Amino acid sequence: MTATLVIIVVVVALVLLLAGLALATWFFGWDTDRFMAPRRAAVTEAGERTADKVEDFRDWLRLGR
């Protein structure tokens, strides 16, 4: 019974922590764009490069070289 109580307390504490973080984010007007924009650009670039490599590989297969 004690282990179950500890798990419940930990889960409630995590939920309250996340709720507090969400409230602080809303109150202070924080935005994730400042942190995520460079990562989004990097992932987009990586996706484009991967698509280009796949297209080159398909051309290589089609031409038989």
CHARMM-style PDB file with segment names, atoms N, HN, CA, C and O in Angstrom:
ATOM      1  N   MET     1       0.828  -1.196   0.000  1.00  0.00      PROA
ATOM      2  CA  MET     1       0.000   0.000   0.000  1.00  0.00      PROA
ATOM      3  C   MET     1       0.871   1.259   0.000  1.00  0.00      PROA
ATOM      4  O   MET     1       0.500   2.270  -0.595  1.00  0.00      PROA
ATOM      5  N   THR     2       2.002   1.199   0.651  1.00  0.00      PROA
ATOM      6  HN  THR     2       2.304   0.377   1.134  1.00  0.00      PROA
ATOM      7  CA  THR     2       2.875   2.363   0.735  1.00  0.00      PROA
ATOM      8  C   THR     2       3.471   2.714  -0.626  1.00  0.00      PROA
ATOM      9  O   THR     2       3.591   3.890  -0.969  1.00  0.00      PROA
ATOM     10  N   ALA     3       3.846   1.694  -1.403  1.00  0.00      PROA
ATOM     11  HN  ALA     3       3.749   0.738  -1.125  1.00  0.00      PROA
ATOM     12  CA  ALA     3       4.416   1.942  -2.725  1.00  0.00      PROA
ATOM     13  C   ALA     3       3.387   2.607  -3.636  1.00  0.00      PROA
ATOM     14  O   ALA     3       3.731   3.496  -4.416  1.00  0.00      PROA
ATOM     15  N   THR     4       2.147   2.188  -3.543  1.00  0.00      PROA
ATOM     16  HN  THR     4       1.868   1.466  -2.910  1.00  0.00      PROA
ATOM     17  CA  THR     4       1.085   2.792  -4.345  1.00  0.00      PROA
ATOM     18  C   THR     4       0.897   4.254  -3.965  1.00  0.00      PROA
ATOM     19  O   THR     4       0.694   5.105  -4.831  1.00  0.00      PROA
ATOM     20  N   LEU     5       0.963   4.539  -2.690  1.00  0.00      PROA
ATOM     21  HN  LEU     5       1.128   3.848  -1.987  1.00  0.00      PROA
ATOM     22  CA  LEU     5       0.807   5.920  -2.218  1.00  0.00      PROA
ATOM     23  C   LEU     5       1.950   6.795  -2.714  1.00  0.00      PROA
ATOM     24  O   LEU     5       1.731   7.944  -3.099  1.00  0.00      PROA
ATOM     25  N   VAL     6       3.162   6.262  -2.709  1.00  0.00      PROA
ATOM     26  HN  VAL     6       3.340   5.329  -2.397  1.00  0.00      PROA
ATOM     27  CA  VAL     6       4.324   7.012  -3.201  1.00  0.00      PROA
ATOM     28  C   VAL     6       4.175   7.308  -4.691  1.00  0.00      PROA
ATOM     29  O   VAL     6       4.459   8.420  -5.137  1.00  0.00      PROA
ATOM     30  N   ILE     7       3.737   6.328  -5.450  1.00  0.00      PROA
ATOM     31  HN  ILE     7       3.506   5.425  -5.088  1.00  0.00      PROA
ATOM     32  CA  ILE     7       3.539   6.527  -6.892  1.00  0.00      PROA
ATOM     33  C   ILE     7       2.473   7.583  -7.143  1.00  0.00      PROA
ATOM     34  O   ILE     7       2.641   8.437  -8.013  1.00  0.00      PROA
ATOM     35  N   ILE     8       1.391   7.535  -6.398  1.00  0.00      PROA
ATOM     36  HN  ILE     8       1.255   6.841  -5.691  1.00  0.00      PROA
ATOM     37  CA  ILE     8       0.321   8.524  -6.563  1.00  0.00      PROA
ATOM     38  C   ILE     8       0.840   9.926  -6.225  1.00  0.00      PROA
ATOM     39  O   ILE     8       0.539  10.886  -6.935  1.00  0.00      PROA
ATOM     40  N   VAL     9       1.607  10.044  -5.160  1.00  0.00      PROA
ATOM     41  HN  VAL     9       1.851   9.264  -4.583  1.00  0.00      PROA
ATOM     42  CA  VAL     9       2.154  11.351  -4.766  1.00  0.00      PROA
ATOM     43  C   VAL     9       3.107  11.867  -5.835  1.00  0.00      PROA
ATOM     44  O   VAL     9       3.078  13.056  -6.153  1.00  0.00      PROA
ATOM     45  N   VAL    10       3.939  11.018  -6.389  1.00  0.00      PROA
ATOM     46  HN  VAL    10       3.963  10.053  -6.130  1.00  0.00      PROA
ATOM     47  CA  VAL    10       4.881  11.428  -7.436  1.00  0.00      PROA
ATOM     48  C   VAL    10       4.131  11.876  -8.682  1.00  0.00      PROA
ATOM     49  O   VAL    10       4.484  12.891  -9.282  1.00  0.00      PROA
ATOM     50  N   VAL    11       3.113  11.143  -9.075  1.00  0.00      PROA
ATOM     51  HN  VAL    11       2.826  10.318  -8.588  1.00  0.00      PROA
ATOM     52  CA  VAL    11       2.333  11.510 -10.263  1.00  0.00      PROA
ATOM     53  C   VAL    11       1.628  12.846 -10.043  1.00  0.00      PROA
ATOM     54  O   VAL    11       1.636  13.701 -10.929  1.00  0.00      PROA
ATOM     55  N   VAL    12       1.026  13.033  -8.887  1.00  0.00      PROA
ATOM     56  HN  VAL    12       1.020  12.338  -8.167  1.00  0.00      PROA
ATOM     57  CA  VAL    12       0.353  14.305  -8.580  1.00  0.00      PROA
ATOM     58  C   VAL    12       1.364  15.446  -8.571  1.00  0.00      PROA
ATOM     59  O   VAL    12       1.067  16.532  -9.067  1.00  0.00      PROA
ATOM     60  N   ALA    13       2.556  15.218  -8.016  1.00  0.00      PROA
ATOM     61  HN  ALA    13       2.798  14.335  -7.614  1.00  0.00      PROA
ATOM     62  CA  ALA    13       3.586  16.259  -7.990  1.00  0.00      PROA
ATOM     63  C   ALA    13       4.031  16.626  -9.402  1.00  0.00      PROA
ATOM     64  O   ALA    13       4.233  17.804  -9.698  1.00  0.00      PROA
ATOM     65  N   LEU    14       4.185  15.636 -10.272  1.00  0.00      PROA
ATOM     66  HN  LEU    14       4.021  14.680 -10.032  1.00  0.00      PROA
ATOM     67  CA  LEU    14       4.569  15.918 -11.658  1.00  0.00      PROA
ATOM     68  C   LEU    14       3.480  16.695 -12.399  1.00  0.00      PROA
ATOM     69  O   LEU    14       3.776  17.614 -13.161  1.00  0.00      PROA
ATOM     70  N   VAL    15       2.236  16.326 -12.174  1.00  0.00      PROA
ATOM     71  HN  VAL    15       1.995  15.579 -11.555  1.00  0.00      PROA
ATOM     72  CA  VAL    15       1.129  17.043 -12.815  1.00  0.00      PROA
ATOM     73  C   VAL    15       1.085  18.489 -12.334  1.00  0.00      PROA
ATOM     74  O   VAL    15       0.888  19.405 -13.133  1.00  0.00      PROA
ATOM     75  N   LEU    16       1.267  18.694 -11.042  1.00  0.00      PROA
ATOM     76  HN  LEU    16       1.428  17.950 -10.394  1.00  0.00      PROA
ATOM     77  CA  LEU    16       1.281  20.065 -10.511  1.00  0.00      PROA
ATOM     78  C   LEU    16       2.469  20.855 -11.035  1.00  0.00      PROA
ATOM     79  O   LEU    16       2.345  22.050 -11.305  1.00  0.00      PROA
ATOM     80  N   LEU    17       3.620  20.205 -11.182  1.00  0.00      PROA
ATOM     81  HN  LEU    17       3.721  19.235 -10.963  1.00  0.00      PROA
ATOM     82  CA  LEU    17       4.792  20.880 -11.738  1.00  0.00      PROA
ATOM     83  C   LEU    17       4.546  21.307 -13.180  1.00  0.00      PROA
ATOM     84  O   LEU    17       4.870  22.430 -13.565  1.00  0.00      PROA
ATOM     85  N   LEU    18       3.978  20.415 -13.969  1.00  0.00      PROA
ATOM     86  HN  LEU    18       3.715  19.502 -13.657  1.00  0.00      PROA
ATOM     87  CA  LEU    18       3.671  20.759 -15.362  1.00  0.00      PROA
ATOM     88  C   LEU    18       2.618  21.852 -15.454  1.00  0.00      PROA
ATOM     89  O   LEU    18       2.705  22.726 -16.316  1.00  0.00      PROA
ATOM     90  N   ALA    19       1.629  21.810 -14.577  1.00  0.00      PROA
ATOM     91  HN  ALA    19       1.559  21.099 -13.877  1.00  0.00      PROA
ATOM     92  CA  ALA    19       0.606  22.853 -14.561  1.00  0.00      PROA
ATOM     93  C   ALA    19       1.224  24.192 -14.176  1.00  0.00      PROA
ATOM     94  O   ALA    19       0.877  25.224 -14.750  1.00  0.00      PROA
ATOM     95  N   GLY    20       2.134  24.181 -13.214  1.00  0.00      PROA
ATOM     96  HN  GLY    20       2.417  23.343 -12.748  1.00  0.00      PROA
ATOM     97  CA  GLY    20       2.817  25.420 -12.826  1.00  0.00      PROA
ATOM     98  C   GLY    20       3.677  25.970 -13.948  1.00  0.00      PROA
ATOM     99  O   GLY    20       3.724  27.181 -14.166  1.00  0.00      PROA
ATOM    100  N   LEU    21       4.358  25.082 -14.661  1.00  0.00      PROA
ATOM    101  HN  LEU    21       4.321  24.099 -14.484  1.00  0.00      PROA
ATOM    102  CA  LEU    21       5.165  25.519 -15.799  1.00  0.00      PROA
ATOM    103  C   LEU    21       4.287  26.096 -16.906  1.00  0.00      PROA
ATOM    104  O   LEU    21       4.639  27.106 -17.516  1.00  0.00      PROA
ATOM    105  N   ALA    22       3.158  25.465 -17.164  1.00  0.00      PROA
ATOM    106  HN  ALA    22       2.872  24.645 -16.669  1.00  0.00      PROA
ATOM    107  CA  ALA    22       2.229  25.982 -18.174  1.00  0.00      PROA
ATOM    108  C   ALA    22       1.678  27.338 -17.758  1.00  0.00      PROA
ATOM    109  O   ALA    22       1.542  28.234 -18.592  1.00  0.00      PROA
ATOM    110  N   LEU    23       1.360  27.499 -16.477  1.00  0.00      PROA
ATOM    111  HN  LEU    23       1.471  26.772 -15.800  1.00  0.00      PROA
ATOM    112  CA  LEU    23       0.869  28.789 -15.990  1.00  0.00      PROA
ATOM    113  C   LEU    23       1.940  29.871 -16.122  1.00  0.00      PROA
ATOM    114  O   LEU    23       1.643  30.988 -16.546  1.00  0.00      PROA
ATOM    115  N   ALA    24       3.177  29.549 -15.762  1.00  0.00      PROA
ATOM    116  HN  ALA    24       3.419  28.642 -15.417  1.00  0.00      PROA
ATOM    117  CA  ALA    24       4.269  30.521 -15.887  1.00  0.00      PROA
ATOM    118  C   ALA    24       4.506  30.886 -17.346  1.00  0.00      PROA
ATOM    119  O   ALA    24       4.757  32.049 -17.663  1.00  0.00      PROA
ATOM    120  N   THR    25       4.428  29.900 -18.235  1.00  0.00      PROA
ATOM    121  HN  THR    25       4.225  28.955 -17.977  1.00  0.00      PROA
ATOM    122  CA  THR    25       4.599  30.162 -19.666  1.00  0.00      PROA
ATOM    123  C   THR    25       3.521  31.110 -20.167  1.00  0.00      PROA
ATOM    124  O   THR    25       3.808  32.054 -20.904  1.00  0.00      PROA
ATOM    125  N   TRP    26       2.294  30.859 -19.769  1.00  0.00      PROA
ATOM    126  HN  TRP    26       2.061  30.093 -19.170  1.00  0.00      PROA
ATOM    127  CA  TRP    26       1.191  31.729 -20.189  1.00  0.00      PROA
ATOM    128  C   TRP    26       1.330  33.115 -19.572  1.00  0.00      PROA
ATOM    129  O   TRP    26       1.128  34.117 -20.257  1.00  0.00      PROA
ATOM    130  N   PHE    27       1.672  33.185 -18.285  1.00  0.00      PROA
ATOM    131  HN  PHE    27       1.836  32.370 -17.729  1.00  0.00      PROA
ATOM    132  CA  PHE    27       1.737  34.459 -17.573  1.00  0.00      PROA
ATOM    133  C   PHE    27       2.846  35.351 -18.121  1.00  0.00      PROA
ATOM    134  O   PHE    27       2.633  36.546 -18.326  1.00  0.00      PROA
ATOM    135  N   PHE    28       4.018  34.786 -18.358  1.00  0.00      PROA
ATOM    136  HN  PHE    28       4.190  33.815 -18.191  1.00  0.00      PROA
ATOM    137  CA  PHE    28       5.145  35.582 -18.831  1.00  0.00      PROA
ATOM    138  C   PHE    28       5.190  35.711 -20.348  1.00  0.00      PROA
ATOM    139  O   PHE    28       6.015  36.456 -20.878  1.00  0.00      PROA
ATOM    140  N   GLY    29       4.331  35.008 -21.042  1.00  0.00      PROA
ATOM    141  HN  GLY    29       3.661  34.403 -20.612  1.00  0.00      PROA
ATOM    142  CA  GLY    29       4.268  35.111 -22.503  1.00  0.00      PROA
ATOM    143  C   GLY    29       5.460  34.496 -23.198  1.00  0.00      PROA
ATOM    144  O   GLY    29       5.865  34.956 -24.266  1.00  0.00      PROA
ATOM    145  N   TRP    30       6.028  33.457 -22.603  1.00  0.00      PROA
ATOM    146  HN  TRP    30       5.699  33.083 -21.735  1.00  0.00      PROA
ATOM    147  CA  TRP    30       7.175  32.798 -23.218  1.00  0.00      PROA
ATOM    148  C   TRP    30       6.733  32.070 -24.469  1.00  0.00      PROA
ATOM    149  O   TRP    30       5.613  31.568 -24.558  1.00  0.00      PROA
ATOM    150  N   ASP    31       7.635  32.023 -25.432  1.00  0.00      PROA
ATOM    151  HN  ASP    31       8.545  32.431 -25.360  1.00  0.00      PROA
ATOM    152  CA  ASP    31       7.344  31.354 -26.686  1.00  0.00      PROA
ATOM    153  C   ASP    31       8.482  30.394 -27.013  1.00  0.00      PROA
ATOM    154  O   ASP    31       9.645  30.695 -26.746  1.00  0.00      PROA
ATOM    155  N   THR    32       8.162  29.274 -27.573  1.00  0.00      PROA
ATOM    156  HN  THR    32       7.217  29.029 -27.790  1.00  0.00      PROA
ATOM    157  CA  THR    32       9.194  28.293 -27.902  1.00  0.00      PROA
ATOM    158  C   THR    32       9.868  28.583 -29.232  1.00  0.00      PROA
ATOM    159  O   THR    32      10.839  27.915 -29.587  1.00  0.00      PROA
ATOM    160  N   ASP    33       9.374  29.559 -29.970  1.00  0.00      PROA
ATOM    161  HN  ASP    33       8.585  30.101 -29.682  1.00  0.00      PROA
ATOM    162  CA  ASP    33       9.925  29.825 -31.291  1.00  0.00      PROA
ATOM    163  C   ASP    33      11.395  30.242 -31.222  1.00  0.00      PROA
ATOM    164  O   ASP    33      12.178  29.919 -32.116  1.00  0.00      PROA
ATOM    165  N   ARG    34      11.759  30.948 -30.178  1.00  0.00      PROA
ATOM    166  HN  ARG    34      11.122  31.210 -29.453  1.00  0.00      PROA
ATOM    167  CA  ARG    34      13.146  31.391 -30.034  1.00  0.00      PROA
ATOM    168  C   ARG    34      14.091  30.195 -29.943  1.00  0.00      PROA
ATOM    169  O   ARG    34      15.211  30.242 -30.451  1.00  0.00      PROA
ATOM    170  N   PHE    35      13.637  29.130 -29.297  1.00  0.00      PROA
ATOM    171  HN  PHE    35      12.727  29.092 -28.883  1.00  0.00      PROA
ATOM    172  CA  PHE    35      14.472  27.950 -29.137  1.00  0.00      PROA
ATOM    173  C   PHE    35      14.303  26.966 -30.287  1.00  0.00      PROA
ATOM    174  O   PHE    35      15.240  26.257 -30.653  1.00  0.00      PROA
ATOM    175  N   MET    36      13.112  26.928 -30.848  1.00  0.00      PROA
ATOM    176  HN  MET    36      12.350  27.504 -30.552  1.00  0.00      PROA
ATOM    177  CA  MET    36      12.812  25.899 -31.835  1.00  0.00      PROA
ATOM    178  C   MET    36      13.095  26.310 -33.272  1.00  0.00      PROA
ATOM    179  O   MET    36      13.258  25.437 -34.124  1.00  0.00      PROA
ATOM    180  N   ALA    37      13.160  27.593 -33.574  1.00  0.00      PROA
ATOM    181  HN  ALA    37      13.028  28.302 -32.881  1.00  0.00      PROA
ATOM    182  CA  ALA    37      13.369  28.031 -34.956  1.00  0.00      PROA
ATOM    183  C   ALA    37      14.665  27.479 -35.559  1.00  0.00      PROA
ATOM    184  O   ALA    37      14.636  26.968 -36.678  1.00  0.00      PROA
ATOM    185  N   PRO    38      15.804  27.565 -34.854  1.00  0.00      PROA
ATOM    186  CA  PRO    38      17.022  27.001 -35.450  1.00  0.00      PROA
ATOM    187  C   PRO    38      16.933  25.487 -35.643  1.00  0.00      PROA
ATOM    188  O   PRO    38      17.427  24.956 -36.638  1.00  0.00      PROA
ATOM    189  N   ARG    39      16.315  24.804 -34.708  1.00  0.00      PROA
ATOM    190  HN  ARG    39      15.913  25.235 -33.900  1.00  0.00      PROA
ATOM    191  CA  ARG    39      16.178  23.354 -34.828  1.00  0.00      PROA
ATOM    192  C   ARG    39      15.226  22.997 -35.971  1.00  0.00      PROA
ATOM    193  O   ARG    39      15.469  22.045 -36.712  1.00  0.00      PROA
ATOM    194  N   ARG    40      14.159  23.753 -36.107  1.00  0.00      PROA
ATOM    195  HN  ARG    40      13.962  24.527 -35.505  1.00  0.00      PROA
ATOM    196  CA  ARG    40      13.209  23.513 -37.195  1.00  0.00      PROA
ATOM    197  C   ARG    40      13.891  23.721 -38.540  1.00  0.00      PROA
ATOM    198  O   ARG    40      13.669  22.954 -39.476  1.00  0.00      PROA
ATOM    199  N   ALA    41      14.717  24.750 -38.637  1.00  0.00      PROA
ATOM    200  HN  ALA    41      14.897  25.374 -37.876  1.00  0.00      PROA
ATOM    201  CA  ALA    41      15.437  25.011 -39.886  1.00  0.00      PROA
ATOM    202  C   ALA    41      16.420  23.884 -40.182  1.00  0.00      PROA
ATOM    203  O   ALA    41      16.557  23.461 -41.330  1.00  0.00      PROA
ATOM    204  N   ALA    42      17.102  23.398 -39.149  1.00  0.00      PROA
ATOM    205  HN  ALA    42      16.991  23.742 -38.217  1.00  0.00      PROA
ATOM    206  CA  ALA    42      18.057  22.307 -39.350  1.00  0.00      PROA
ATOM    207  C   ALA    42      17.359  21.028 -39.784  1.00  0.00      PROA
ATOM    208  O   ALA    42      17.851  20.321 -40.663  1.00  0.00      PROA
ATOM    209  N   VAL    43      16.221  20.725 -39.177  1.00  0.00      PROA
ATOM    210  HN  VAL    43      15.822  21.300 -38.463  1.00  0.00      PROA
ATOM    211  CA  VAL    43      15.489  19.510 -39.541  1.00  0.00      PROA
ATOM    212  C   VAL    43      14.935  19.628 -40.959  1.00  0.00      PROA
ATOM    213  O   VAL    43      14.937  18.653 -41.710  1.00  0.00      PROA
ATOM    214  N   THR    44      14.467  20.803 -41.324  1.00  0.00      PROA
ATOM    215  HN  THR    44      14.466  21.595 -40.715  1.00  0.00      PROA
ATOM    216  CA  THR    44      13.967  21.017 -42.682  1.00  0.00      PROA
ATOM    217  C   THR    44      15.089  20.832 -43.703  1.00  0.00      PROA
ATOM    218  O   THR    44      14.899  20.191 -44.737  1.00  0.00      PROA
ATOM    219  N   GLU    45      16.247  21.395 -43.405  1.00  0.00      PROA
ATOM    220  HN  GLU    45      16.401  21.915 -42.566  1.00  0.00      PROA
ATOM    221  CA  GLU    45      17.398  21.246 -44.299  1.00  0.00      PROA
ATOM    222  C   GLU    45      17.812  19.787 -44.426  1.00  0.00      PROA
ATOM    223  O   GLU    45      18.106  19.314 -45.523  1.00  0.00      PROA
ATOM    224  N   ALA    46      17.833  19.080 -43.311  1.00  0.00      PROA
ATOM    225  HN  ALA    46      17.594  19.465 -42.420  1.00  0.00      PROA
ATOM    226  CA  ALA    46      18.199  17.664 -43.352  1.00  0.00      PROA
ATOM    227  C   ALA    46      17.184  16.868 -44.170  1.00  0.00      PROA
ATOM    228  O   ALA    46      17.563  15.967 -44.918  1.00  0.00      PROA
ATOM    229  N   GLY    47      15.917  17.189 -44.035  1.00  0.00      PROA
ATOM    230  HN  GLY    47      15.609  17.921 -43.427  1.00  0.00      PROA
ATOM    231  CA  GLY    47      14.895  16.509 -44.815  1.00  0.00      PROA
ATOM    232  C   GLY    47      15.043  16.756 -46.304  1.00  0.00      PROA
ATOM    233  O   GLY    47      14.883  15.846 -47.118  1.00  0.00      PROA
ATOM    234  N   GLU    48      15.351  17.994 -46.650  1.00  0.00      PROA
ATOM    235  HN  GLU    48      15.481  18.733 -45.989  1.00  0.00      PROA
ATOM    236  CA  GLU    48      15.546  18.316 -48.066  1.00  0.00      PROA
ATOM    237  C   GLU    48      16.758  17.591 -48.635  1.00  0.00      PROA
ATOM    238  O   GLU    48      16.712  17.079 -49.754  1.00  0.00      PROA
ATOM    239  N   ARG    49      17.838  17.549 -47.868  1.00  0.00      PROA
ATOM    240  HN  ARG    49      17.876  17.965 -46.960  1.00  0.00      PROA
ATOM    241  CA  ARG    49      19.038  16.856 -48.347  1.00  0.00      PROA
ATOM    242  C   ARG    49      18.792  15.355 -48.491  1.00  0.00      PROA
ATOM    243  O   ARG    49      19.263  14.728 -49.440  1.00  0.00      PROA
ATOM    244  N   THR    50      18.058  14.793 -47.551  1.00  0.00      PROA
ATOM    245  HN  THR    50      17.675  15.302 -46.780  1.00  0.00      PROA
ATOM    246  CA  THR    50      17.749  13.366 -47.629  1.00  0.00      PROA
ATOM    247  C   THR    50      16.889  13.076 -48.851  1.00  0.00      PROA
ATOM    248  O   THR    50      17.120  12.096 -49.560  1.00  0.00      PROA
ATOM    249  N   ALA    51      15.899  13.928 -49.096  1.00  0.00      PROA
ATOM    250  HN  ALA    51      15.712  14.724 -48.521  1.00  0.00      PROA
ATOM    251  CA  ALA    51      15.038  13.737 -50.272  1.00  0.00      PROA
ATOM    252  C   ALA    51      15.859  13.841 -51.554  1.00  0.00      PROA
ATOM    253  O   ALA    51      15.631  13.090 -52.503  1.00  0.00      PROA
ATOM    254  N   ASP    52      16.813  14.770 -51.584  1.00  0.00      PROA
ATOM    255  HN  ASP    52      16.998  15.380 -50.814  1.00  0.00      PROA
ATOM    256  CA  ASP    52      17.663  14.898 -52.766  1.00  0.00      PROA
ATOM    257  C   ASP    52      18.512  13.646 -52.973  1.00  0.00      PROA
ATOM    258  O   ASP    52      18.669  13.181 -54.102  1.00  0.00      PROA
ATOM    259  N   LYS    53      19.057  13.103 -51.886  1.00  0.00      PROA
ATOM    260  HN  LYS    53      18.929  13.482 -50.970  1.00  0.00      PROA
ATOM    261  CA  LYS    53      19.885  11.892 -52.007  1.00  0.00      PROA
ATOM    262  C   LYS    53      19.041  10.706 -52.469  1.00  0.00      PROA
ATOM    263  O   LYS    53      19.501   9.896 -53.273  1.00  0.00      PROA
ATOM    264  N   VAL    54      17.819  10.601 -51.971  1.00  0.00      PROA
ATOM    265  HN  VAL    54      17.446  11.259 -51.318  1.00  0.00      PROA
ATOM    266  CA  VAL    54      16.941   9.507 -52.398  1.00  0.00      PROA
ATOM    267  C   VAL    54      16.627   9.649 -53.881  1.00  0.00      PROA
ATOM    268  O   VAL    54      16.611   8.660 -54.613  1.00  0.00      PROA
ATOM    269  N   GLU    55      16.380  10.867 -54.319  1.00  0.00      PROA
ATOM    270  HN  GLU    55      16.394  11.671 -53.724  1.00  0.00      PROA
ATOM    271  CA  GLU    55      16.085  11.105 -55.731  1.00  0.00      PROA
ATOM    272  C   GLU    55      17.294  10.778 -56.605  1.00  0.00      PROA
ATOM    273  O   GLU    55      17.142  10.200 -57.681  1.00  0.00      PROA
ATOM    274  N   ASP    56      18.491  11.141 -56.151  1.00  0.00      PROA
ATOM    275  HN  ASP    56      18.615  11.611 -55.276  1.00  0.00      PROA
ATOM    276  CA  ASP    56      19.708  10.790 -56.889  1.00  0.00      PROA
ATOM    277  C   ASP    56      19.886   9.273 -56.953  1.00  0.00      PROA
ATOM    278  O   ASP    56      20.279   8.738 -57.990  1.00  0.00      PROA
ATOM    279  N   PHE    57      19.603   8.582 -55.858  1.00  0.00      PROA
ATOM    280  HN  PHE    57      19.284   9.017 -55.016  1.00  0.00      PROA
ATOM    281  CA  PHE    57      19.723   7.127 -55.843  1.00  0.00      PROA
ATOM    282  C   PHE    57      18.730   6.491 -56.812  1.00  0.00      PROA
ATOM    283  O   PHE    57      19.069   5.538 -57.513  1.00  0.00      PROA
ATOM    284  N   ARG    58      17.512   7.014 -56.853  1.00  0.00      PROA
ATOM    285  HN  ARG    58      17.236   7.788 -56.283  1.00  0.00      PROA
ATOM    286  CA  ARG    58      16.519   6.482 -57.799  1.00  0.00      PROA
ATOM    287  C   ARG    58      16.966   6.702 -59.243  1.00  0.00      PROA
ATOM    288  O   ARG    58      16.793   5.827 -60.091  1.00  0.00      PROA
ATOM    289  N   ASP    59      17.539   7.868 -59.515  1.00  0.00      PROA
ATOM    290  HN  ASP    59      17.679   8.579 -58.826  1.00  0.00      PROA
ATOM    291  CA  ASP    59      18.060   8.119 -60.867  1.00  0.00      PROA
ATOM    292  C   ASP    59      19.191   7.153 -61.184  1.00  0.00      PROA
ATOM    293  O   ASP    59      19.280   6.645 -62.302  1.00  0.00      PROA
ATOM    294  N   TRP    60      20.046   6.900 -60.217  1.00  0.00      PROA
ATOM    295  HN  TRP    60      19.974   7.312 -59.309  1.00  0.00      PROA
ATOM    296  CA  TRP    60      21.164   5.984 -60.414  1.00  0.00      PROA
ATOM    297  C   TRP    60      20.649   4.587 -60.714  1.00  0.00      PROA
ATOM    298  O   TRP    60      21.176   3.910 -61.597  1.00  0.00      PROA
ATOM    299  N   LEU    61      19.621   4.148 -59.989  1.00  0.00      PROA
ATOM    300  HN  LEU    61      19.193   4.699 -59.272  1.00  0.00      PROA
ATOM    301  CA  LEU    61      19.044   2.828 -60.254  1.00  0.00      PROA
ATOM    302  C   LEU    61      18.382   2.768 -61.618  1.00  0.00      PROA
ATOM    303  O   LEU    61      18.514   1.781 -62.342  1.00  0.00      PROA
ATOM    304  N   ARG    62      17.673   3.825 -61.960  1.00  0.00      PROA
ATOM    305  HN  ARG    62      17.566   4.626 -61.371  1.00  0.00      PROA
ATOM    306  CA  ARG    62      16.950   3.839 -63.228  1.00  0.00      PROA
ATOM    307  C   ARG    62      17.904   3.831 -64.416  1.00  0.00      PROA
ATOM    308  O   ARG    62      17.646   3.173 -65.424  1.00  0.00      PROA
ATOM    309  N   LEU    63      19.005   4.564 -64.292  1.00  0.00      PROA
ATOM    310  HN  LEU    63      19.214   5.099 -63.474  1.00  0.00      PROA
ATOM    311  CA  LEU    63      19.957   4.649 -65.394  1.00  0.00      PROA
ATOM    312  C   LEU    63      20.913   3.460 -65.418  1.00  0.00      PROA
ATOM    313  O   LEU    63      21.640   3.267 -66.392  1.00  0.00      PROA
ATOM    314  N   GLY    64      20.914   2.674 -64.367  1.00  0.00      PROA
ATOM    315  HN  GLY    64      20.323   2.831 -63.575  1.00  0.00      PROA
ATOM    316  CA  GLY    64      21.728   1.470 -64.352  1.00  0.00      PROA
ATOM    317  C   GLY    64      23.210   1.730 -64.151  1.00  0.00      PROA
ATOM    318  O   GLY    64      24.046   0.968 -64.637  1.00  0.00      PROA
ATOM    319  N   ARG    65      23.533   2.765 -63.463  1.00  0.00      PROA
ATOM    320  HN  ARG    65      22.855   3.384 -63.068  1.00  0.00      PROA
ATOM    321  CA  ARG    65      24.962   3.068 -63.236  1.00  0.00      PROA
ATOM    322  C   ARG    65      25.331   2.788 -61.829  1.00  0.00      PROA
ATOM    323  OT1 ARG    65      26.484   2.979 -61.444  1.00  0.00      PROA
TER     324      ARG     65
END
